[in-house]
Amino acid sequence: MQRAAAVTLVLTSVLLCSLRAAALQDLRHPPNRIAVVGAGIGGTSAAYFLRQKFGKHVQIDIFEKGEVGGRLSTVEIEGNQYEAGGSVIHPLNLHMKTFVKDLGLNPLSLNDNLVGIYNGDEFVFQESEWFLINVIKMLWHYGLNFLRMHMWVEDILDKFMRIYRYQTFDYSFSSTGSLLHAMGGNDFTTKINVTIDEAMQTAGFSERFINDIVVAAMRVNYGQGVKVNGFVGAVSLAGTSSGLWAVEGGNKAVCSGLLYASKAQMISGTVTSVQEKVRPTKSGETVRLYEINYETDKGPALDMYDIVIFATPLSRETGNVKFIGFDPPINTYTRPYYQMVATFVHGRLNPSFFGCPKPCQLSVSEILTTDEPKLFFHSIGPLSPVKPVTESGTSKASDMRVWKVFSPEPLKDEELRLLFESYDTVVVKKWLAYPIYVTPEKLPPIILHRAIYYLNSIEWAASAMEMSAISAKNIALLSYHRWFGKDGQIDQEDLVERLKSEL
Ligand SMILES: Cc1cc2nc3c(=O)[nH]c(=O)nc-3n(C[C@H](O)[C@H](O)[C@H](O)COP(=O)(O)OP(=O)(O)OC[C@H]3O[C@@H](n4cnc5c(N)ncnc54)[C@H](O)[C@@H]3O)c2cc1C
């Protein structure tokens, strides 16, 4: 009897404690200041979603050491602007679509260029402008592999799309692994640990199809071959679908639009270090804050924040920030990024380089490549300006046009002379473009410390504008739920089933 009374007492006090904790959490004051480091699509969309979630009173500061847009940027050639970094957007990238709509921007349909895949000696595949001829060529060379790839990618996309429902219902994930698992279960988490080559071989795709078509898609999208993980590989293959688009005026316009709409304060400076400090409050209590040190034109400065979001890769070459005094130390993930050089050439392509002697006219214009060591470039394709050019603005005098060449190293003059019959303007943009993907992949954490978050953890699964936007929304939700102790909105299992009944 006594024992039963004791148990009841313990249970009651546990219940009271948790009720009190819940009440305290509900009463917890909102954060005063949030810092976002990086004003690319990740940082600016984070600021936008943070504003939606935390309301109008929180101060959001966004630090940028370079240009707003980050890896979304344009180059000017012959008076027109062209996408220099992240350029194409998938029709089912719903965050990007919504941003463009909400910010009053316009989507720009991208021209469907005819694609040829070159192996250093000849074209292993050339697209035709006739649908029926394409179908016959695909069947002849690769059997049903093209059709099967389409279905395979559709299935992955179906699962991928679940994230939008979760986010609409305010659910968040504390690691990139749990986010991927919620979308695609073990199928997605396994894909991170096998190469796209292994994933597609297991799914029954032919070696020839993988070596020609899949390799070419990987090389143009991620510079790397079929050793990249299966998830980023699938994202890359989704980029072969039709209906791809970009933003009129340049994709970076989304970043400036989001920055403006978020009412965040932009600080032009380089964040150099972060450390946790304990500060007294007016009421005599203490509060733990993060001190951010940064360099601006005017010299060093510092500010204190409740929440800090890193929206930049934290690799040594891309964002060398020191985390001071953290125990355990915050690992800065020194894994390298892949160098991709984009060379923009205003010129005339040399068909004879591709085995088509003069006066031959190449039937394809978008040239992708297989994994051939003697090839010094990954792809060449014609570009259209980010703003449609009026007739009067086009140069009718010649058949010169603007081409983008992707290569792992800057092109030498003799290499440019091989690829182009003639050219005048050349602009080179060197990028540390995306992670060097290896398998099995160890994904960096999202939560680096109590209230420090790492948006670009998601890039190690796959790097793309939409991936950064998805991570931005996840971190806005996650930081909010953790701040207010709403654990029921974090890392929930079986969301697919649960949300069916919530409709
Ligand atoms: C050549 C190329 C082609 C691509 N093609 C596509 C494509 O077609 N489609 C697609 O979806 N994606 C594409 N991508 C990938 C896409 O561009 C990126 O995934 C996306 O832009 C990443 O955005 P982000 O905001 O996360 O990072 P970033 O754009 O890298 O932004 C990080 C920002 O943080 C700033 N920063 C870094 N350190 C500090 C510091 N210490 N203090 C202050 N500021 C700092 C940087 O200056 C930068 O502006 C491509 C990328 C490249 C390079």
The ligand as an SDF file (V2000), in Angstrom:
LIG
                    3D

 53 58  0  0  0  0  0  0  0  0999 V2000
   29.2170   26.1590  -61.8880 C   0  0  0  0  0  0  0  0  0  0  0  0
   28.0440   25.7370  -61.0660 C   0  0  0  0  0  0  0  0  0  0  0  0
   26.9030   25.2430  -61.6820 C   0  0  0  0  0  0  0  0  0  0  0  0
   25.8070   24.8600  -60.9250 C   0  0  0  0  0  0  0  0  0  0  0  0
   24.6580   24.4790  -61.5650 N   0  0  0  0  0  0  0  0  0  0  0  0
   23.5310   24.3070  -60.8390 C   0  0  0  0  0  0  0  0  0  0  0  0
   22.2820   24.1530  -61.4970 C   0  0  0  0  0  0  0  0  0  0  0  0
   22.1860   24.1870  -62.7220 O   0  0  0  0  0  0  0  0  0  0  0  0
   21.1730   23.9820  -60.7240 N   0  0  0  0  0  0  0  0  0  0  0  0
   21.2310   23.9810  -59.3480 C   0  0  0  0  0  0  0  0  0  0  0  0
   20.1910   23.8410  -58.6940 O   0  0  0  0  0  0  0  0  0  0  0  0
   22.4070   24.1570  -58.7140 N   0  0  0  0  0  0  0  0  0  0  0  0
   23.5480   24.3400  -59.4210 C   0  0  0  0  0  0  0  0  0  0  0  0
   24.7320   24.5730  -58.7920 N   0  0  0  0  0  0  0  0  0  0  0  0
   24.7740   24.4720  -57.3240 C   0  0  0  0  0  0  0  0  0  0  0  0
   24.1620   25.7000  -56.6760 C   0  0  0  0  0  0  0  0  0  0  0  0
   24.6450   26.8620  -57.2870 O   0  0  0  0  0  0  0  0  0  0  0  0
   24.5050   25.7000  -55.1960 C   0  0  0  0  0  0  0  0  0  0  0  0
   24.1050   24.4600  -54.6220 O   0  0  0  0  0  0  0  0  0  0  0  0
   23.7900   26.7980  -54.4390 C   0  0  0  0  0  0  0  0  0  0  0  0
   23.8850   28.0230  -55.1220 O   0  0  0  0  0  0  0  0  0  0  0  0
   24.4040   26.9010  -53.0490 C   0  0  0  0  0  0  0  0  0  0  0  0
   23.8580   28.0170  -52.4040 O   0  0  0  0  0  0  0  0  0  0  0  0
   24.2450   28.3600  -50.8960 P   0  0  0  0  0  0  0  0  0  0  0  0
   23.5720   29.6130  -50.5410 O   0  0  0  0  0  0  0  0  0  0  0  0
   23.9600   27.1910  -50.0620 O   0  0  0  0  0  0  0  0  0  0  0  0
   25.8300   28.5490  -50.9020 O   0  0  0  0  0  0  0  0  0  0  0  0
   26.6370   29.7340  -51.5930 P   0  0  0  0  0  0  0  0  0  0  0  0
   25.9620   30.1830  -52.8230 O   0  0  0  0  0  0  0  0  0  0  0  0
   28.0420   29.2410  -51.7190 O   0  0  0  0  0  0  0  0  0  0  0  0
   26.5620   30.9110  -50.5440 O   0  0  0  0  0  0  0  0  0  0  0  0
   27.4320   31.0140  -49.4460 C   0  0  0  0  0  0  0  0  0  0  0  0
   27.7490   32.4880  -49.2480 C   0  0  0  0  0  0  0  0  0  0  0  0
   28.4390   32.6320  -48.0280 O   0  0  0  0  0  0  0  0  0  0  0  0
   29.4440   33.6230  -48.1650 C   0  0  0  0  0  0  0  0  0  0  0  0
   30.4480   33.3600  -47.1420 N   0  0  0  0  0  0  0  0  0  0  0  0
   31.2870   32.2980  -47.0460 C   0  0  0  0  0  0  0  0  0  0  0  0
   32.0540   32.3920  -45.9330 N   0  0  0  0  0  0  0  0  0  0  0  0
   31.6900   33.5470  -45.3190 C   0  0  0  0  0  0  0  0  0  0  0  0
   32.1280   34.1950  -44.1250 C   0  0  0  0  0  0  0  0  0  0  0  0
   33.0650   33.6600  -43.3640 N   0  0  0  0  0  0  0  0  0  0  0  0
   31.5610   35.3690  -43.7920 N   0  0  0  0  0  0  0  0  0  0  0  0
   30.5800   35.9250  -44.5550 C   0  0  0  0  0  0  0  0  0  0  0  0
   30.1310   35.3470  -45.7060 N   0  0  0  0  0  0  0  0  0  0  0  0
   30.6730   34.1720  -46.0660 C   0  0  0  0  0  0  0  0  0  0  0  0
   29.9620   33.3820  -49.5850 C   0  0  0  0  0  0  0  0  0  0  0  0
   30.5900   34.5480  -50.0870 O   0  0  0  0  0  0  0  0  0  0  0  0
   28.6780   33.0460  -50.3300 C   0  0  0  0  0  0  0  0  0  0  0  0
   28.0770   34.1700  -50.9080 O   0  0  0  0  0  0  0  0  0  0  0  0
   25.8500   24.9470  -59.5180 C   0  0  0  0  0  0  0  0  0  0  0  0
   27.0000   25.4450  -58.8970 C   0  0  0  0  0  0  0  0  0  0  0  0
   28.0800   25.8480  -59.6610 C   0  0  0  0  0  0  0  0  0  0  0  0
   29.2870   26.4200  -58.9790 C   0  0  0  0  0  0  0  0  0  0  0  0
  1  2  1  0
  2  3  1  0
  2 52  2  0
  3  4  2  0
  4  5  1  0
  4 50  1  0
  5  6  2  0
  6  7  1  0
  6 13  1  0
  7  8  2  0
  7  9  1  0
  9 10  1  0
 10 11  2  0
 10 12  1  0
 12 13  2  0
 13 14  1  0
 14 15  1  0
 14 50  1  0
 15 16  1  0
 16 17  1  0
 16 18  1  0
 18 19  1  0
 18 20  1  0
 20 21  1  0
 20 22  1  0
 22 23  1  0
 23 24  1  0
 24 25  2  0
 24 26  1  0
 24 27  1  0
 27 28  1  0
 28 29  2  0
 28 30  1  0
 28 31  1  0
 31 32  1  0
 32 33  1  0
 33 34  1  0
 33 48  1  0
 34 35  1  0
 35 36  1  0
 35 46  1  0
 36 37  1  0
 36 45  1  0
 37 38  2  0
 38 39  1  0
 39 40  1  0
 39 45  2  0
 40 41  1  0
 40 42  2  0
 42 43  1  0
 43 44  2  0
 44 45  1  0
 46 47  1  0
 46 48  1  0
 48 49  1  0
 50 51  2  0
 51 52  1  0
 52 53  1  0
M  END
$$$$
